Amino acid sequence: MTDTVVRFGVVGAGSVSVRGLLPHLSQPDLHDRLRLVAVCDPAPGRAEAAAAKFGCQYAFTDYSDMLAAGVVDAITIATPIGLHYEQGKMALDAGVHIHFNKTMTTTAAEATDLIERAATRGLKMVASPGEMLRPHNQRVKELIAAGAIGTLCWAACGAAFGRYHEEERVRGGADPLSNIDPTWYYRKPGGGPLYDMTVYSLHALTGILGPAKRVTAMSGVRLREREFAGKMHPVDADDNTLILIDFGDNLFALAYGTPAGRLTEGFAGSYFGTAGSIVGRKLNGEPFDYPGRDEAATHSQGDQILLPHVVGVHRDIEEQHVWEDIMQLVDWIRDDTPTIVTAEHARHVIEIIEAAYRAADTGQVQELATTF
Ligand SMILES: NC(=O)c1ccc[n+]([C@@H]2O[C@H](COP(=O)([O-])OP(=O)(O)OC[C@H]3O[C@@H](n4cnc5c(N)ncnc54)[C@H](O)[C@@H]3O)[C@@H](O)[C@H]2O)c1
């Protein structure tokens, strides 16, 4: 354990930051480990308003200025996904450690470039979502490995966009911290439900089954316009994608990212074997046990409180899982404690998404090259 206090910056003072990351990072219980020193956002008045609200010394409207000022050791990148790669590169070039909100990048090649740059510079990167930190996902992995559902034959996972982002409570207001525009979620690069939501279930699926080998898919834009704040906005990022994933030895999975409708429960997958099934948190229809399950059942935030850093006041602040991933980075910087929330795992999931889009465009099955 070192006595290093990590000087932390938040890049993008949008929904996830205002509702979750800034409230977590500004709590006094962290002062022995980190200080929230800077926030950066180009939207008029947003960085200043966030800095004032969350007690942050520096507010920047320009990201380059923040890096050049040399006031942060580590950042969380909480901007639209299409900006993550360039912002990640700039941070590494400035010698800054990074937590990436999902997804780290939109292509595997970009992820590889960041991984190599970080290694060359001796910097650390943690890429959300750390789904395998969740005890129930570890338990599903153990159950399948122990043969609890016989020979595993296939799995399913995925998510639907719905109107989640339009309806977040920081979207419809009149001040800089509550008038945050979500329409980048409709546009390339980085928009659509795969990078935004299916990414959680793909992290769990691959965390449980291991790296995949091949992908094919059908994909397109089903809803050509979406309504936000009384106006219609064009959609050009695919919003309706069905993916088939080959894990080798004829073990297959279906993954989906759609405008509406779900086959599976939450972001948890369904696993079907010769001796039964695991669907969400049930084994053959009965809830299975995992560490902390009964305590979580009594808490309003449920399983979120089972993540290792979600203690005390952090239990009741939103976006606990993102906060957890940030603390995985902070521990890694301070104590050299390695994390399972790796950039390599994120890259493999990004490759699955990218390969699905390419398969849909070309009609050709795509071989995957990355592993973790
Ligand atoms: N909204 C959620 O529920 C949620 C939850 C978990 C993770 N995330 C992830 O967090 C990230 C941000 O999502 P969000 O929903 O908060 O987006 P958002 O649109 O609400 O906020 C993005 C912010 O980034 C700012 N920004 C744009 N360009 C910038 C730049 N060059 N430098 C600095 N800031 C810039 C925008 O002004 C905006 O304030 C994404 O990676 C997303 O996948 C979102």
The ligand as a Gaussian input file, in Angstrom:
#p B3LYP/6-31G(d) Opt

LIG

0 1
 N      -25.680000       7.465000     -19.613000
 C      -25.458000       6.296000     -19.013000
 O      -26.363000       5.692000     -18.416000
 C      -24.099000       5.680000     -19.006000
 C      -23.833000       4.695000     -18.051000
 C      -22.573000       4.091000     -18.017000
 C      -21.619000       4.492000     -18.932000
 N      -21.912000       5.430000     -19.870000
 C      -20.856000       5.782000     -20.834000
 O      -20.346000       7.042000     -20.437000
 C      -19.921000       7.776000     -21.593000
 C      -20.685000       9.081000     -21.653000
 O      -22.069000       8.783000     -21.732000
 P      -23.156000       9.848000     -21.249000
 O      -24.469000       9.177000     -21.354000
 O      -22.712000      10.455000     -19.981000
 O      -23.037000      10.905000     -22.454000
 P      -23.624000      12.395000     -22.458000
 O      -23.936000      12.728000     -23.854000
 O      -24.654000      12.536000     -21.421000
 O      -22.363000      13.275000     -22.004000
 C      -21.214000      13.388000     -22.795000
 C      -20.520000      14.679000     -22.407000
 O      -19.289000      14.744000     -23.118000
 C      -19.113000      16.095000     -23.476000
 N      -18.131000      16.208000     -24.544000
 C      -18.333000      16.188000     -25.883000
 N      -17.168000      16.386000     -26.517000
 C      -16.214000      16.504000     -25.555000
 C      -14.798000      16.730000     -25.591000
 N      -14.142000      16.835000     -26.738000
 N      -14.134000      16.804000     -24.406000
 C      -14.778000      16.694000     -23.236000
 N      -16.123000      16.497000     -23.149000
 C      -16.811000      16.389000     -24.306000
 C      -20.511000      16.570000     -23.867000
 O      -20.598000      17.986000     -23.868000
 C      -21.334000      15.930000     -22.772000
 O      -21.448000      16.790000     -21.642000
 C      -20.158000       6.858000     -22.794000
 O      -18.991000       6.123000     -23.017000
 C      -21.262000       5.945000     -22.283000
 O      -21.265000       4.696000     -22.944000
 C      -23.116000       6.056000     -19.918000

